[in-house]
């Protein structure tokens, strides 16, 4: 780093954010001897478990984390959202995020931002220094900007995501090998641009941790056959975080975070099948596969993960529930969801959240009326093709959790207590000494200066 860069750094502190999608804090904190680099970061800075958002799904979480506001402001509630006053659904992409991203605030302040592999950022923005989009992107050729970034990533064989279908096999060895290759290429790309040292904010996400957790987390928690492979992968993640930390100049603060926690999965819960069995949902005919196939007499339907909508008159195209019955019908559905038990006698719902508690903003017109935050072990599914049983078992053995997300800040002045995902964006802005209006964000900075 040259003299000019050192001087610049004193005037403008910088941040390197490394996302570790879906990594629960307890996984890291329970094994300091296995993950010495994370342990050192925690000891010398600040570390703790934080809450995710409602619902704790990556498609909603990353827009919230990168903006500091709830889905009512971002306009993204999950992997599948519905059009206003329609039964048409769509998969939200980067342009559907309606709130200001943290890197846009950095760019607006005249600083440079490199953004790599953040979910829900396709197509790549042209107003930042460089960006390769993450989860939900097609190939690197369309997901990277500018051309120099695209060419570099193609030359090294960069992969946007692991091949999750390999995880469906009983033998996980091919999947684990692919996960390692994806992680290695991500680290190679990150270090290439970290070493350029021409950015003020570096924002990169390791998504492969989430992928591995979906197929191996129960092996870790319950001593399954793939536990050693799981731990070996995370030792590599720890090693990469340590190398990144060691390489950073003194004017850069490292922030490491996950977007939600993780836990073992025991039962998939087919929510629309449950609604159908309990008289809430019906279809126009037996050949159904989409939300648009529901019948007019339906009183409710569900979208993943655990979002429930009243089929409301004047809001839904074929709404059957009158406006003046909305509260009573929602309360009835809430009570039934709170009472729902799994085959093991355990309550499916840890809590059922009404929309007013979780969402506020200009884009709450597509907000779910209720969201079930499940107890550990229950993964809420919501397809419209129908299932013979409400409870089933799929190829995954791990699932997202609202609690136990990870936050590590390489700054002893930070305090991580009663924190959640919304606090990360204001913390980054404070670390970089970039002004923002506190009232614009749902979170608050965790750095006390």
Secondary structure, DSSP 4 states (H G I P E B T S, - for coil): --HHHHHHHHHS-EEEEEEETT--HHHHHT-TTT-HHHHHHHHHSEEEEEB--SS--HHHHHHHHHHSS-HHHH---SSSEE-TTSS-EE---GGG--SPPHHHHHHHTT--EEEEEESS-PSPPSSSSEEEE-TT---HHHHEESHHHHHHHHHHT--SS--GGGGGSS--HHHHHHHHHHHHHHHHHHHHHHHH---SEEEEEE-HHHHHHHHHHHHHHTT-TTHHHHHHHHHHHHHHHHHHHHHS-TTEEEEEE-SSEEEE--EEEEHHHHHHHTTS--BSSS---SGGGB-TT--EEEETTTEEEE-BBTTBTT--B-GGGHHHHHHHHHHHHHH-B-TTS-BSEEEEEEHHHH--STTGGG--SEEEEEPTTEEEE--SS--S-SEE--S--EEEESS-EEEEES-TTB--SS-BTTHHHHHHHHHTT----GGG-SS---B--
